[in-house]
Amino acid sequence: MVGVDEAGRGPLAGPVVAAAVLLCKPRPGGLDDSKRLAPASRALLEGRIRRRCAFGIGVVEVEQIDALNIFQATMWAMAQAVARLCEALGRDCDHVLVDGHLTPAGRRSEWRWPARAVVGGDALEPCISAASILAKEYRDRLMREHHADHPHYGWDRNKGYGTPDHLAALRRHGPTPLHRRSFAPVAQAELPLAG
């Protein structure tokens, strides 16, 4: 059973990242929704999952998010992640569990695997928990790297989410190429101030 989850659907900046994981036996202990894990535990589990399980990562950059919309970009990242997992396995996946209400089946032409949506799956299904951990850790690392080029926005702390400090920096400095211009707070930051 393959689990799929994404990270970065809601932020104002950076890519959306999805991970697909086929758990090993015995599976790593302590798997849970990445949001419920302490950063140190999440990092430790990421290493164990990467060493012992088959996985794939899909990344859709800001330009594609703005061109498609965040929903389609998320579905595309999931399709990329499963395709990369299948490449690593050397075969197609038999069944995929996707965190959330919807799967990419019928929504992305790249998707070709039987799938089932599992609401709250990142806390219920260990394979989705593992995917949740990989996606979050991968995306968080990208945002820490981008922080070095754009330190005003606090991406090392907020990972691109619309926190008060990020919104204040956006108003003060304007958007970067990594900001999602299709998101209202970013689009509004580009408007001239009324005189």
Backbone as a printed PyTorch tensor [residue, N CA C, xyz], in Angstrom:
tensor([[[  0.8440,  -1.1820,   0.0000],
         [  0.0000,   0.0000,   0.0000],
         [  0.8840,   1.2380,   0.0000]],

        [[  0.6460,   2.1240,  -0.9460],
         [  1.4210,   3.3540,  -1.0770],
         [  0.6290,   4.4960,  -0.4660]],

        [[  1.2980,   5.3580,   0.3020],
         [  0.6830,   6.5430,   0.8750],
         [  1.2000,   7.7900,   0.2060]],

        [[  0.3130,   8.7660,   0.0110],
         [  0.6860,  10.0340,  -0.6210],
         [  0.1480,  11.1890,   0.2190]],

        [[  0.9950,  12.2010,   0.3970],
         [  0.5630,  13.4270,   1.0560],
         [  1.3750,  14.5740,   0.5040]],

        [[  0.8920,  15.7900,   0.7690],
         [  1.5680,  16.9760,   0.2760],
         [  1.9160,  17.9060,   1.4330]],

        [[  2.8150,  18.8380,   1.1330],
         [  3.1520,  19.9180,   2.0510],
         [  3.2330,  21.1960,   1.2370]],

        [[  2.6920,  22.2550,   1.7920],
         [  2.8380,  23.5440,   1.1340],
         [  1.6780,  23.9800,   0.2780]],

        [[  0.4900,  23.5150,   0.5990],
         [ -0.6700,  23.9620,  -0.1560],
         [ -1.0590,  25.3900,   0.2070]],

        [[ -0.9250,  25.7520,   1.4670],
         [ -1.4110,  27.0400,   1.9440],
         [ -0.4360,  28.2020,   1.9830]],

        [[  0.8780,  28.0020,   1.8990],
         [  1.8010,  29.1280,   2.0200],
         [  1.6630,  30.1570,   0.8960]],

        [[  2.2020,  31.3290,   1.1480],
         [  2.2120,  32.4030,   0.1630],
         [  3.4380,  32.3300,  -0.7410]],

        [[  4.4200,  31.5260,  -0.3490],
         [  5.6710,  31.4580,  -1.1030],
         [  6.1770,  30.0220,  -1.1520]],

        [[  6.9280,  29.7340,  -2.2040],
         [  7.5730,  28.4350,  -2.3520],
         [  6.7250,  27.4180,  -3.0660]],

        [[  7.3240,  26.2710,  -3.3650],
         [  6.6480,  25.2230,  -4.1190],
         [  5.6710,  24.4310,  -3.2670]],

        [[  4.8780,  23.6100,  -3.9400],
         [  4.1030,  22.5880,  -3.2570],
         [  4.8600,  21.2740,  -3.4970]],

        [[  4.9750,  20.4600,  -2.4570],
         [  5.7590,  19.2270,  -2.5080],
         [  4.8670,  18.0700,  -2.0950]],

        [[  4.9670,  16.9690,  -2.8240],
         [  4.2530,  15.7470,  -2.4520],
         [  5.2520,  14.6170,  -2.3140]],

        [[  4.9150,  13.6660,  -1.4700],
         [  5.7300,  12.4620,  -1.3140],
         [  4.8290,  11.2440,  -1.4140]],

        [[  5.3780,  10.1750,  -1.9670],
         [  4.7130,   8.8720,  -2.0340],
         [  5.6490,   7.8710,  -1.3720]],

        [[  5.0980,   7.0430,  -0.4790],
         [  5.9310,   6.1100,   0.2810],
         [  5.3180,   4.7170,   0.2760]],

        [[  6.1570,   3.7180,  -0.0030],
         [  5.8170,   2.3150,   0.1960],
         [  6.6040,   1.8760,   1.4230]],

        [[  5.9000,   1.5840,   2.5010],
         [  6.5710,   1.2630,   3.7600],
         [  7.3100,  -0.0680,   3.6900]],

        [[  8.4110,  -0.1030,   4.4200],
         [  9.1980,  -1.3170,   4.5600],
         [  8.6380,  -2.1450,   5.7190]],

        [[  9.1140,  -3.3600,   5.8590],
         [  8.7520,  -4.1930,   7.0030],
         [ 10.0330,  -4.5760,   7.7290]],

        [[ 10.1200,  -4.3750,   9.0260],
         [  9.1390,  -3.6760,   9.8490],
         [  9.1850,  -2.1780,   9.5680]],

        [[  8.0310,  -1.5480,   9.6480],
         [  7.9830,  -0.1110,   9.3650],
         [  8.5790,   0.6750,  10.5370]],

        [[  9.0590,   1.8810,  10.2680],
         [  9.6020,   2.7050,  11.3520],
         [  8.5350,   2.9840,  12.4100]],

        [[  8.9020,   2.9180,  13.6630],
         [  7.9690,   3.2100,  14.7490],
         [  7.7870,   4.7080,  14.9250]],

        [[  6.6590,   5.1040,  15.5070],
         [  6.4180,   6.5050,  15.8220],
         [  5.8460,   7.3410,  14.7000]],

        [[  5.4070,   6.7030,  13.6010],
         [  4.8470,   7.4620,  12.4880],
         [  3.5550,   8.1490,  12.9130]],

        [[  3.3870,   9.3940,  12.4650],
         [  2.2010,  10.1720,  12.7820],
         [  2.1240,  11.3100,  11.7740]],

        [[  1.0340,  12.0410,  11.8160],
         [  0.8790,  13.2440,  11.0110],
         [  2.0760,  14.1520,  11.2930]],

        [[  2.7480,  14.6140,  10.2440],
         [  3.9630,  15.4190,  10.4270],
         [  3.7180,  16.6520,  11.2830]],

        [[  2.5060,  17.2070,  11.2200],
         [  2.2000,  18.4200,  11.9900],
         [  2.1300,  18.1390,  13.4950]],

        [[  1.9430,  16.8900,  13.8600],
         [  1.8360,  16.5440,  15.2880],
         [  3.1650,  16.1010,  15.8820]],

        [[  4.1910,  16.0070,  15.0610],
         [  5.5000,  15.5580,  15.5360],
         [  6.4000,  16.7490,  15.8430]],

        [[  7.2140,  16.6070,  16.8710],
         [  8.2300,  17.6160,  17.1630],
         [  9.2490,  17.6110,  16.0240]],

        [[  9.8410,  18.7680,  15.7080],
         [ 10.8040,  18.8240,  14.6030],
         [ 11.9190,  17.7860,  14.6930]],

        [[ 12.4540,  17.5480,  15.8810],
         [ 13.5430,  16.5730,  16.0290],
         [ 13.0540,  15.1610,  15.7140]],

        [[ 11.8530,  14.8110,  16.1660],
         [ 11.2900,  13.4820,  15.8790],
         [ 11.0190,  13.3230,  14.3890]],

        [[ 10.5010,  14.3850,  13.7770],
         [ 10.2000,  14.3470,  12.3480],
         [ 11.4810,  14.1430,  11.5400]],

        [[ 12.5440,  14.8460,  11.9070],
         [ 13.8190,  14.7120,  11.1970],
         [ 14.3930,  13.3040,  11.3510]],

        [[ 14.2910,  12.7590,  12.5470],
         [ 14.7760,  11.3980,  12.7920],
         [ 13.9960,  10.3890,  11.9530]],

        [[ 12.6680,  10.5400,  11.9450],
         [ 11.8330,   9.6280,  11.1550],
         [ 12.0910,   9.7790,   9.6600]],

        [[ 12.3290,  11.0060,   9.2030],
         [ 12.6220,  11.1870,   7.7780],
         [ 13.8380,  10.3500,   7.3750]],

        [[ 14.8780,  10.4000,   8.1810],
         [ 16.0730,   9.6200,   7.8790],
         [ 15.7850,   8.1280,   7.8310]],

        [[ 14.9980,   7.6450,   8.7720],
         [ 14.6650,   6.2080,   8.7980],
         [ 13.8320,   5.8110,   7.5800]],

        [[ 12.8620,   6.6500,   7.2290],
         [ 12.0080,   6.3480,   6.0660],
         [ 12.8570,   6.3310,   4.7990]],

        [[ 13.7110,   7.3120,   4.6350],
         [ 14.5410,   7.3980,   3.4230],
         [ 15.5080,   6.2080,   3.3170]],

        [[ 16.0300,   5.7660,   4.4400],
         [ 16.9860,   4.6440,   4.4140],
         [ 16.3020,   3.3090,   4.1610]],

        [[ 15.0860,   3.1370,   4.6830],
         [ 14.5040,   1.7990,   4.7260],
         [ 13.2870,   1.5820,   3.8200]],

        [[ 12.7100,   2.6460,   3.2650],
         [ 11.4750,   2.5080,   2.4950],
         [ 11.6650,   3.0530,   1.0840]],

        [[ 10.8030,   2.6270,   0.1830],
         [ 10.8090,   3.1710,  -1.1810],
         [  9.9480,   4.4360,  -1.1850]],

        [[ 10.4190,   5.4650,  -1.9010],
         [  9.6680,   6.7230,  -1.9100],
         [  9.9250,   7.4920,  -3.1980]],

        [[  9.0680,   8.4510,  -3.4600],
         [  9.2330,   9.3910,  -4.5620],
         [  8.7790,  10.7610,  -4.0920]],

        [[  9.4060,  11.7890,  -4.6400],
         [  9.0740,  13.1800,  -4.2920],
         [  8.6550,  13.9020,  -5.5680]],

        [[  7.6020,  14.7080,  -5.4710],
         [  7.1640,  15.5600,  -6.5810],
         [  7.1410,  17.0040,  -6.1300]],

        [[  7.6480,  17.8900,  -6.9750],
         [  7.7160,  19.3200,  -6.6450],
         [  7.1110,  20.1160,  -7.7910]],

        [[  6.1990,  21.0210,  -7.4720],
         [  5.6560,  21.9450,  -8.4600],
         [  5.9990,  23.3460,  -7.9870]],

        [[  6.7100,  24.0700,  -8.8450],
         [  7.2230,  25.3910,  -8.5100],
         [  6.1460,  26.4700,  -8.6160]],

        [[  6.5000,  27.6450,  -8.1180],
         [  5.5740,  28.7710,  -8.0170],
         [  4.9680,  29.1570,  -9.3650]],

        [[  5.7770,  29.1630, -10.4260],
         [  5.2610,  29.5640, -11.7380],
         [  4.1090,  28.6630, -12.1710]],

        [[  4.2510,  27.3620, -11.9280],
         [  3.1890,  26.4200, -12.2980],
         [  1.9910,  26.5470, -11.3670]],

        [[  2.2370,  26.8260, -10.0880],
         [  1.1250,  27.0410,  -9.1510],
         [  0.2770,  28.2090,  -9.6410]],

        [[  0.9380,  29.3010, -10.0060],
         [  0.2060,  30.4790, -10.4770],
         [ -0.4880,  30.2260, -11.8120]],

        [[  0.1230,  29.4210, -12.6680],
         [ -0.4730,  29.1490, -13.9810],
         [ -1.6560,  28.1830, -13.8850]],

        [[ -1.5530,  27.1940, -13.0140],
         [ -2.5760,  26.1430, -12.9340],
         [ -3.6680,  26.4730, -11.9150]],

        [[ -3.3050,  26.7140, -10.7180],
         [ -4.0070,  26.9620,  -9.4590],
         [ -3.4500,  25.9530,  -8.4670]],

        [[ -3.5930,  26.2210,  -7.1940],
         [ -2.9340,  25.3980,  -6.1810],
         [ -3.5010,  23.9770,  -6.1390]],

        [[ -4.7910,  23.8100,  -6.4130],
         [ -5.3610,  22.4670,  -6.4000],
         [ -4.7400,  21.6000,  -7.4900]],

        [[ -4.7160,  22.1090,  -8.7250],
         [ -4.1290,  21.3380,  -9.8300],
         [ -2.6350,  21.1100,  -9.6110]],

        [[ -1.9480,  22.1080,  -9.0730],
         [ -0.5220,  21.9470,  -8.7990],
         [ -0.2820,  20.8420,  -7.7670]],

        [[ -1.1430,  20.7780,  -6.7550],
         [ -1.0230,  19.7340,  -5.7410],
         [ -1.2620,  18.3560,  -6.3480]],

        [[ -2.2960,  18.2460,  -7.1680],
         [ -2.5780,  16.9650,  -7.8370],
         [ -1.4030,  16.5370,  -8.7200]],

        [[ -0.7950,  17.5100,  -9.4060],
         [  0.3470,  17.2270, -10.2770],
         [  1.5590,  16.7810,  -9.4520]],

        [[  1.8110,  17.4400,  -8.3210],
         [  2.9280,  17.0300,  -7.4550],
         [  2.7310,  15.5930,  -6.9690]],

        [[  1.4960,  15.2450,  -6.6340],
         [  1.2090,  13.8720,  -6.1930],
         [  1.4780,  12.8740,  -7.3170]],

        [[  1.0600,  13.2130,  -8.5310],
         [  1.3000,  12.3190,  -9.6740],
         [  2.7960,  12.1480,  -9.9130]],

        [[  3.5580,  13.2240,  -9.7940],
         [  5.0200,  13.1340,  -9.9450],
         [  5.6170,  12.2150,  -8.8820]],

        [[  5.1620,  12.3790,  -7.6400],
         [  5.7110,  11.5880,  -6.5350],
         [  5.4790,  10.0960,  -6.7570]],

        [[  4.2580,   9.7250,  -7.1550],
         [  3.9690,   8.3020,  -7.3780],
         [  4.7420,   7.7840,  -8.5820]],

        [[  4.8520,   8.5790,  -9.6360],
         [  5.6250,   8.1530, -10.8110],
         [  7.0840,   7.8870, -10.4250]],

        [[  7.6540,   8.7420,  -9.5910],
         [  9.0560,   8.5520,  -9.1690],
         [  9.2050,   7.3330,  -8.2610]],

        [[  8.2050,   7.0880,  -7.4200],
         [  8.2330,   5.8690,  -6.6010],
         [  8.2000,   4.6410,  -7.5020]],

        [[  7.3230,   4.6490,  -8.5000],
         [  7.2270,   3.5110,  -9.4270],
         [  8.5430,   3.2910, -10.1740]],

        [[  9.2090,   4.3890, -10.5450],
         [ 10.5240,   4.2660, -11.1860],
         [ 11.5050,   3.5840, -10.2390]],

        [[ 11.4820,   3.9880,  -8.9790],
         [ 12.3940,   3.3990,  -7.9920],
         [ 12.1000,   1.9100,  -7.7790]],

        [[ 10.8090,   1.5580,  -7.8220],
         [ 10.4100,   0.1620,  -7.6200],
         [ 10.6160,  -0.6890,  -8.8800]],

        [[ 10.6110,  -0.0310, -10.0310],
         [ 10.6930,  -0.7580, -11.2940],
         [  9.3730,  -1.3910, -11.6940]],

        [[  8.2640,  -0.9050, -11.1220],
         [  6.9290,  -1.4160, -11.4520],
         [  5.8810,  -0.4090, -10.9890]],

        [[  4.6530,  -0.5790, -11.4800],
         [  3.5650,   0.2980, -11.0590],
         [  3.0590,  -0.0740,  -9.6710]],

        [[  2.4290,   0.8900,  -9.0310],
         [  1.8390,   0.6610,  -7.7130],
         [  0.4740,  -0.0050,  -7.8720]],

        [[  0.1470,  -0.8940,  -6.9490],
         [ -1.1400,  -1.5970,  -7.0000],
         [ -2.2820,  -0.7300,  -6.4920]],

        [[ -2.0310,   0.0310,  -5.4260],
         [ -3.0880,   0.8560,  -4.8450],
         [ -2.4480,   2.0010,  -4.0710]],

        [[ -3.0580,   3.1780,  -4.1680],
         [ -2.5140,   4.3730,  -3.5320],
         [ -3.5570,   4.9740,  -2.6040]],

        [[ -3.1410,   5.2870,  -1.3830],
         [ -3.9750,   6.0110,  -0.4290],
         [ -3.5060,   7.4640,  -0.4070]],

        [[ -4.4410,   8.3780,  -0.6360],
         [ -4.1130,   9.8030,  -0.7210],
         [ -4.7720,  10.5310,   0.4410]],

        [[ -3.9970,  11.3260,   1.1510],
         [ -4.5580,  12.1120,   2.2470],
         [ -5.5150,  13.1560,   1.6950]],

        [[ -6.7010,  13.2710,   2.3020],
         [ -7.6480,  14.3090,   1.9130],
         [ -8.9570,  13.7730,   1.3850]],

        [[ -9.6950,  14.6590,   0.7130],
         [-11.0280,  14.3270,   0.1950],
         [-10.9950,  13.8050,  -1.2310]],

        [[ -9.9350,  14.1560,  -1.9880],
         [ -9.8870,  13.8540,  -3.4150],
         [ -8.5450,  13.2510,  -3.7920]],

        [[ -8.5510,  12.4960,  -4.8740],
         [ -7.3050,  11.9710,  -5.4320],
         [ -7.0920,  12.6070,  -6.8040]],

        [[ -5.8790,  12.4790,  -7.3530],
         [ -5.6350,  13.0080,  -8.6940],
         [ -6.3180,  12.1900,  -9.8110]],

        [[ -6.8960,  11.0310,  -9.4790],
         [ -7.5470,  10.1870, -10.4990],
         [ -8.6500,  10.9900, -11.1990]],

        [[ -8.5590,  11.0700, -12.5240],
         [ -9.5300,  11.8130, -13.3080],
         [ -9.3090,  13.3100, -13.2920]],

        [[ -8.3280,  13.7640, -12.5480],
         [ -8.0440,  15.2050, -12.4570],
         [ -6.7080,  15.5680, -13.0960]],

        [[ -5.8170,  14.6030, -13.2150],
         [ -4.5200,  14.7950, -13.8640],
         [ -4.3010,  13.6460, -14.8250]],

        [[ -3.9730,  13.9680, -16.0560],
         [ -3.7920,  12.9200, -17.0730],
         [ -2.6140,  12.0140, -16.7410]],

        [[ -1.6520,  12.5010, -15.9440],
         [ -0.4790,  11.6970, -15.5780],
         [ -0.8130,  10.5880, -14.5860]],

        [[ -1.9440,  10.6850, -13.9100],
         [ -2.2960,   9.7270, -12.8560],
         [ -2.8740,   8.4650, -13.4840]],

        [[ -2.3140,   7.2880, -13.1550],
         [ -2.7580,   6.0350, -13.7640],
         [ -2.9480,   4.8920, -12.7570]],

        [[ -2.9800,   5.2190, -11.4690],
         [ -3.0060,   4.1800, -10.4470],
         [ -4.3460,   4.1660,  -9.7190]],

        [[ -4.8230,   2.9890,  -9.2860],
         [ -6.0300,   2.9490,  -8.4470],
         [ -5.7560,   3.7020,  -7.1480]],

        [[ -6.7140,   4.5290,  -6.7360],
         [ -6.4670,   5.3650,  -5.5630],
         [ -7.7310,   5.5400,  -4.7440]],

        [[ -7.5140,   5.8140,  -3.4620],
         [ -8.6200,   6.1000,  -2.5470],
         [ -8.2080,   7.2610,  -1.6560]],

        [[ -9.1000,   8.2220,  -1.5050],
         [ -8.8560,   9.3520,  -0.6090],
         [ -9.1800,   8.9380,   0.8210]],

        [[ -8.3680,   9.3850,   1.7530],
         [ -8.5630,   9.0910,   3.1760],
         [ -8.5150,  10.4140,   3.9400]],

        [[ -9.6530,  10.8690,   4.3980],
         [ -9.7080,  12.1140,   5.1660],
         [ -8.9790,  11.9010,   6.4950]],

        [[ -8.0380,  12.7860,   6.7920],
         [ -7.2250,  12.6320,   8.0090],
         [ -6.2640,  11.4670,   7.9210]],

        [[ -5.9650,  11.0410,   6.7040],
         [ -5.1130,   9.8660,   6.4980],
         [ -3.7200,  10.0030,   7.0530]],

        [[ -3.2130,  11.2440,   7.1500],
         [ -1.8600,  11.4170,   7.6770],
         [ -1.7560,  11.0220,   9.1460]],

        [[ -2.8910,  10.9400,   9.8350],
         [ -2.8980,  10.4710,  11.2250],
         [ -3.4160,   9.0430,  11.3450]],

        [[ -4.0580,   8.5230,  10.2830],
         [ -4.7090,   7.2060,  10.3460],
         [ -3.9350,   6.0850,   9.6580]],

        [[ -3.2960,   6.4070,   8.5590],
         [ -2.6140,   5.3870,   7.7440],
         [ -1.1060,   5.6010,   7.8190]],

        [[ -0.3510,   4.6350,   8.3500],
         [  1.0920,   4.8270,   8.4940],
         [  1.8130,   5.1890,   7.1930]],

        [[  1.3700,   4.6310,   6.0640],
         [  2.0480,   4.9600,   4.8060],
         [  1.8220,   6.4250,   4.4300]],

        [[  0.6480,   6.9730,   4.7540],
         [  0.3970,   8.3970,   4.4960],
         [  1.1650,   9.2410,   5.5160]],

        [[  1.2450,   8.7800,   6.7620],
         [  2.0480,   9.4960,   7.7650],
         [  3.4880,   9.6360,   7.2910]],

        [[  4.0380,   8.5520,   6.7680],
         [  5.4170,   8.5800,   6.2690],
         [  5.5550,   9.5700,   5.1200]],

        [[  4.5780,   9.5890,   4.2160],
         [  4.6070,  10.5410,   3.0970],
         [  4.5010,  11.9740,   3.6120]],

        [[  3.6740,  12.1750,   4.6240],
         [  3.5150,  13.4920,   5.2410],
         [  4.8440,  13.9900,   5.7900]],

        [[  5.5750,  13.1190,   6.4430],
         [  6.8690,  13.4750,   7.0330],
         [  7.8720,  13.8360,   5.9450]],

        [[  7.9700,  13.0000,   4.9060],
         [  8.9370,  13.2760,   3.8370],
         [  8.6180,  14.5770,   3.1220]],

        [[  7.3400,  14.7980,   2.8060],
         [  6.9580,  16.0110,   2.0750],
         [  7.2670,  17.2560,   2.9040]],

        [[  6.9050,  17.2260,   4.1820],
         [  7.1320,  18.4050,   5.0310],
         [  8.6180,  18.6850,   5.2080]],

        [[  9.3990,  17.6630,   5.5110],
         [ 10.8290,  17.8640,   5.7260],
         [ 11.5130,  18.3720,   4.4550]],

        [[ 11.1270,  17.8180,   3.3100],
         [ 11.7200,  18.2270,   2.0370],
         [ 11.4060,  19.7000,   1.7670]],

        [[ 10.1360,  20.0730,   1.9170],
         [  9.7350,  21.4480,   1.6410],
         [ 10.3390,  22.4230,   2.6540]],

        [[ 10.3490,  22.0520,   3.9200],
         [ 10.9410,  22.9250,   4.9380],
         [ 12.4100,  23.2050,   4.6300]],

        [[ 13.1260,  22.1890,   4.1600],
         [ 14.5370,  22.3670,   3.7940],
         [ 14.6690,  23.3680,   2.6400]],

        [[ 13.8070,  23.2210,   1.6300],
         [ 13.8370,  24.1620,   0.5060],
         [ 13.6180,  25.5950,   0.9820]],

        [[ 12.6540,  25.7820,   1.8790],
         [ 12.3450,  27.1350,   2.3390],
         [ 13.4770,  27.7030,   3.2030]],

        [[ 14.1620,  26.8600,   3.9660],
         [ 15.3270,  27.3540,   4.7210],
         [ 16.4330,  27.7880,   3.7620]],

        [[ 16.6040,  27.0520,   2.6640],
         [ 17.6020,  27.4350,   1.6500],
         [ 17.2170,  28.7570,   0.9940]],

        [[ 15.9470,  28.9200,   0.6570],
         [ 15.4820,  30.1730,   0.0410],
         [ 15.5940,  31.3500,   1.0150]],

        [[ 15.5090,  31.0830,   2.2980],
         [ 15.6300,  32.1300,   3.3050],
         [ 16.9740,  32.8530,   3.1710]],

        [[ 18.0220,  32.1270,   2.8150],
         [ 19.3450,  32.7360,   2.6860],
         [ 19.3410,  33.8470,   1.6310]],

        [[ 18.5490,  33.6850,   0.5780],
         [ 18.4660,  34.6950,  -0.4850],
         [ 17.4470,  35.7900,  -0.1860]],

        [[ 16.5040,  35.5080,   0.6790],
         [ 15.4160,  36.4490,   0.9830],
         [ 15.1690,  36.4860,   2.4970]],

        [[ 16.1420,  36.9510,   3.2850],
         [ 16.0390,  36.8410,   4.7480],
         [ 14.9430,  37.7050,   5.3800]],

        [[ 14.4610,  38.7300,   4.6670],
         [ 13.4470,  39.6310,   5.2530],
         [ 12.1470,  38.9200,   5.6090]],

        [[ 11.8550,  37.7890,   4.9680],
         [ 10.5210,  37.1860,   5.0620],
         [ 10.3920,  36.1180,   6.1560]],

        [[ 11.4970,  35.7490,   6.7760],
         [ 11.4410,  34.7890,   7.8870],
         [ 11.0960,  33.3710,   7.4780]],

        [[ 11.4620,  32.9720,   6.2550],
         [ 11.0950,  31.6380,   5.7770],
         [ 11.7630,  30.5200,   6.5590]],

        [[ 12.8410,  30.8270,   7.2640],
         [ 13.4620,  29.7980,   8.1000],
         [ 12.5490,  29.4260,   9.2610]],

        [[ 11.6440,  30.3470,   9.6190],
         [ 10.6960,  30.0970,  10.7100],
         [  9.2930,  29.7850,  10.1850]],

        [[  8.7930,  30.5820,   9.2420],
         [  7.3880,  30.4330,   8.8290],
         [  7.1970,  29.5560,   7.5940]],

        [[  8.2820,  29.1770,   6.9320],
         [  8.2530,  28.2820,   5.7620],
         [  7.3590,  28.8070,   4.6280]],

        [[  7.1530,  30.1170,   4.6040],
         [  6.3630,  30.7250,   3.5340],
         [  4.9030,  30.9440,   3.8660]],

        [[  4.4680,  30.4750,   5.0300],
         [  3.0690,  30.6920,   5.4260],
         [  2.8450,  32.1620,   5.7570]],

        [[  1.6050,  32.5940,   5.7080],
         [  1.2390,  33.9930,   5.8870],
         [  1.1830,  34.4280,   7.3310]],

        [[  2.2730,  34.2940,   8.0480],
         [  2.3450,  34.7410,   9.4380],
         [  2.3900,  36.2650,   9.4760]],

        [[  2.1110,  36.8660,  10.6350],
         [  2.1660,  38.3350,  10.7100],
         [  3.5090,  38.9220,  10.2610]],

        [[  4.6360,  38.2860,  10.6400],
         [  5.9380,  38.8230,  10.2330],
         [  6.1530,  38.6960,   8.7300]],

        [[  5.6780,  37.6090,   8.1420],
         [  5.8050,  37.4400,   6.6920],
         [  4.9460,  38.4740,   5.9540]],

        [[  3.7170,  38.6690,   6.4140],
         [  2.8270,  39.6550,   5.7850],
         [  3.3940,  41.0640,   5.9170]],

        [[  3.9630,  41.3880,   7.0650],
         [  4.5670,  42.7090,   7.2560],
         [  5.7480,  42.9000,   6.2940]],

        [[  6.5770,  41.8830,   6.1480],
         [  7.7220,  41.9610,   5.2250],
         [  7.2390,  42.0710,   3.7800]],

        [[  6.1690,  41.3840,   3.4620],
         [  5.6060,  41.4480,   2.1110],
         [  5.1340,  42.8680,   1.7920]],

        [[  4.4860,  43.4990,   2.7710],
         [  4.0410,  44.8910,   2.5770],
         [  5.2340,  45.8450,   2.4670]],

        [[  6.2470,  45.5770,   3.2490],
         [  7.4140,  46.4700,   3.2900],
         [  8.3180,  46.3000,   2.0720]],

        [[  8.5900,  45.0470,   1.6800],
         [  9.5850,  44.7710,   0.6410],
         [  8.9790,  44.3270,  -0.6890]],

        [[  7.6890,  44.0170,  -0.6950],
         [  7.0600,  43.5110,  -1.9150],
         [  7.3750,  42.0340,  -2.1230]],

        [[  6.7450,  41.4250,  -3.1270],
         [  6.9480,  39.9940,  -3.3630],
         [  8.2700,  39.6810,  -4.0660]],

        [[  8.7640,  38.4820,  -3.8180],
         [  9.9470,  37.9410,  -4.4890],
         [  9.4680,  37.0460,  -5.6310]],

        [[ 10.3790,  36.5530,  -6.4610],
         [  9.9790,  35.5810,  -7.4880],
         [  9.4200,  34.2780,  -6.9000]],

        [[  9.6470,  34.0290,  -5.6180],
         [  9.1550,  32.8060,  -4.9830],
         [  7.7630,  32.9760,  -4.3720]],

        [[  7.2070,  34.1790,  -4.4380],
         [  5.8580,  34.4000,  -3.9280],
         [  4.8200,  33.9940,  -4.9710]],

        [[  3.7180,  33.4540,  -4.4880],
         [  2.6200,  33.0100,  -5.3470],
         [  1.7110,  34.2040,  -5.6480]],

        [[  1.8650,  34.7520,  -6.8310],
         [  1.1190,  35.9510,  -7.1880],
         [ -0.3760,  35.7050,  -7.3550]],

        [[ -0.7710,  34.4650,  -7.4840],
         [ -2.1980,  34.1430,  -7.5900],
         [ -2.8730,  34.1010,  -6.2180]],

        [[ -2.0950,  34.2330,  -5.1360],
         [ -2.6520,  34.2430,  -3.7930],
         [ -2.9450,  35.6880,  -3.3960]],

        [[ -4.1260,  35.9360,  -2.8400],
         [ -4.6050,  37.2880,  -2.5800],
         [ -3.6210,  38.1650,  -1.7880]],

        [[ -3.0320,  37.7230,  -0.6790],
         [ -2.1350,  38.6220,   0.0700],
         [ -0.9350,  39.0700,  -0.7570]],

        [[ -0.4570,  38.2140,  -1.6560],
         [  0.6800,  38.5880,  -2.5070],
         [  0.2170,  39.5640,  -3.5830]],

        [[ -0.9020,  39.2550,  -4.2170],
         [ -1.4480,  40.1470,  -5.2480],
         [ -1.7460,  41.5260,  -4.6570]],

        [[ -2.2680,  41.5660,  -3.4550],
         [ -2.5920,  42.8450,  -2.8060],
         [ -1.3300,  43.6200,  -2.4600]],

        [[ -0.2350,  42.9190,  -2.1520],
         [  1.0090,  43.5940,  -1.8170],
         [  1.5910,  44.3080,  -3.0300]],

        [[  1.1970,  43.8690,  -4.2330],
         [  1.7080,  44.4950,  -5.4650],
         [  0.8880,  45.7140,  -5.8760]],

        [[ -0.2870,  45.9120,  -5.2620],
         [ -1.1330,  47.0570,  -5.6160],
         [ -0.5410,  48.3380,  -5.0500]],

        [[ -0.6350,  49.4360,  -5.8020],
         [ -0.1530,  50.7000,  -5.2450],
         [ -1.0510,  51.1380,  -4.0920]],

        [[ -0.4580,  51.7850,  -3.1150],
         [ -1.2260,  52.2680,  -1.9720],
         [ -2.1050,  53.4390,  -2.3980]],

        [[ -3.3260,  53.4490,  -1.8980],
         [ -4.2370,  54.5480,  -2.2300],
         [ -3.7320,  55.8250,  -1.5770]],

        [[ -3.7520,  56.9300,  -2.3300],
         [ -3.2350,  58.1920,  -1.8230],
         [ -4.3050,  58.9600,  -1.1970]]])
